[in-house]
């Protein structure tokens, strides 16, 4: 698996065009793999709460190498078991969805 940043910023990131994962995704017109974006979101969200899994994700636009994206995390439904996320770049939504949270201890 391609390494994620050790402690991703919860707000901004970009994948360098020379990153090895882009070599086969796709030659001549590389895009950042959706699986990497989703793993990055989970890593960022895990800084505030343990994540049990991905509940829903929808990829709306591709993300090019060196293109900065921003991540917004916010509480999901009122039961407190989900966290919503939105990834945007240049003012457009590139992905959105929700994560399933581990039950809070206490």
N, C-alpha and C positions, 0 to 999 in steps of 0.2 A: 504494500500500500504506500502511496505517496505521503511523505511526511507533511503534517500540518504545522503552522506556526506554533511554537511552544505555548504561547499565551496569546491567542488572537485578540486583537482589539475588538471590543463589542460593536464598534461602529464602522471602521473602514479597512479595506484590504485591496490588494491587486496581486495578480499572479504574473511573475516575470515571463516574458516571451521565451526565455531560454530554459524554463523549467522542463525537466525531462518528461513529465507526464503529457506534455503537449505534442511530443514527437509523433505519436500515432493517433492523435485526436484533433483534428483530421489533417493529414498532409496537404499543404497548399492553402488551407483555410482553417487554422487551429482555433478551437474554442475550449474554454475551461470546462472540464467534465462536470456534469450535474452532481455526480456522486461526491466529488471533491467539495463542491459548494455546500452540499448538505452536511458533510463531515465537518466543515468549517463552522457552520451554524451550530451544530451540536456541541463542538468544542467551546465556542463562545458562550453558549447558553449554560454549559456545565460550570462555568465560573460562578454562577449565581444559584444554581439548583441542579441536583442530580437528574439526569435525563434517562427515562426508561425506554424510549423509542420514538420513532417518527410516526405521528398520527396521519398526517396528510402533507403532501408537497405538490406544487404545481409549478413547472418551469414555463415561463412565458416568452423569454427572449434568450438568445445565446449571449455569453460573456466572452469578449475577446481578451487575449493576453495583454497585459499592461493596462487594461481598463480598470479603473478604480470602481469598487462597489461598496455600498454601505448596507449595514444590517441594523434593523430595528427589531428589538425584542419587547414583547409586552404580554401581560397576563391574558390567558384565554378565557374560557367560560367561567362563570362565577364559582364553580366547585373547586377551583384552584388546582386541578389536575392537568392543565395544559398551559403551554406558552406559545403564543403566536409569533411568527417571524415574517419579515418582509426584506428582501434584498432588492436594492435599487441601484441603478447606474445611470448617470446623466439624466436624472429625473424620471426614468422609466423603471417600472417594476420588472425585474428579471425572474424572480421566484418568490413564492409565498407559501405558507403552510403553517402547521402546528406540530408541536412536540408533546409527547406524553411525559409527564413528570413522575419521578419517584415520589411516593407518599412522604410528606414532611414528617420528620421524627419529632416526637414531643408528646 
